[in-house]
């Protein structure tokens, strides 16, 4: 699965000088710990699994509405072409925190995720493999967000290539 979603702004810029007031919440530092890293890895697996099963309800539990809309468009495009995208054997090889910040009560974390998987495009009617079906390594930039003490949800994916 290769989807690009919108990236939230990491450093909102306000205007200086008299008469201007920023409506953007101030940016604050966020500390990421081992539990957060475990949550990011779990989200990688949950998103890939739900996408592979074409399960939008499950995607709604692990991704923002904007990302679910992108996934739904991609799944509909595949279905319209008579394909289903099956993703298996997802393994996180390495995750590097690029940045973490907070705006108001919302925390964000952007992680460069290098993972392996088998990404197979299958003809929906015949079951014939159309493309893929072999192990590959992917690096993507995933941005997660959480409201208050809530769970991390996927809010953006950016391709590195």
C-alpha positions, -999 to 999 in steps of 0.1 A, spaced: 0 0 0 14 33 -10 -7 63 0 3 99 5 -17 120 28 -16 156 40 12 165 64 3 186 94 23 217 99 52 212 122 62 248 129 34 272 125 46 307 117 29 337 133 31 373 121 50 398 140 43 435 145 13 454 159 -22 444 150 -15 408 142 -25 380 165 -19 343 158 -48 319 161 -23 290 159 -17 274 193 18 277 206 41 247 197 55 228 226 80 199 230 67 164 234 87 135 249 83 101 232 89 70 253 91 32 247 53 29 251 48 54 223 73 36 200 54 3 207 21 21 198 37 33 165 47 -2 156 13 -16 165 -3 11 143 19 1 114 6 -35 117 -30 -25 124 -32 -1 94 -16 -26 70 -38 -54 82 -71 -34 80 -61 -20 46 -54 -55 33 -88 -67 45 -104 -36 30 -118 -29 65 -127 8 67 -143 4 101 -110 -9 116 -91 19 98 -113 45 115 -100 32 149 -63 37 139 -63 67 115 -77 102 112 -108 107 91 -86 124 64 -64 93 62 -94 70 61 -107 90 32 -75 85 13 -75 48 21 -112 45 9 -103 63 -24 -74 39 -30 -95 8 -21 -123 20 -44 -99 26 -72 -85 -9 -68 -120 -25 -67 -130 -5 -98 -101 -20 -116 -110 -55 -103 -80 -57 -79 -75 -63 -43 -43 -54 -25 -31 -80 0 -3 -71 24 13 -97 45 44 -104 66 48 -67 78 79 -63 99 93 -31 113 130 -30 106 137 4 120 119 35 132 135 68 137 118 97 154 121 128 131 102 152 153 76 154 181 56 184 191 24 195 206 -2 222 196 -28 229 223 -39 195 236 -28 176 205 5 158 203 22 149 170 51 126 162 67 120 128 86 87 124 107 75 95 95 38 93 116 13 75 97 -20 72 95 -51 51 63 -66 37 49 -87 9 26 -64 -12 5 -83 -37 -20 -70 -61 -45 -98 -70 -73 -100 -96 -105 -100 -76 -123 -125 -98 -96 -150 -107 -73 -147 -77 -43 -144 -101 -14 -123 -89 -12 -92 -110 19 -76 -94 42 -80 -64 40 -111 -42 76 -109 -31 93 -94 -1 102 -58 -3 116 -31 19 98 2 22 107 35 40 79 59 46 74 89 69 44 84 91 29 112 113 8 102 143 -14 124 164 -31 120 198 -56 141 216 -47 145 253 -39 111 267 -58 93 240 -43 67 216 -20 76 187 -37 77 153 -21 78 119 -26 113 104 -2 113 74 20 91 52 47 106 31 67 86 5 105 89 7 111 81 -30 
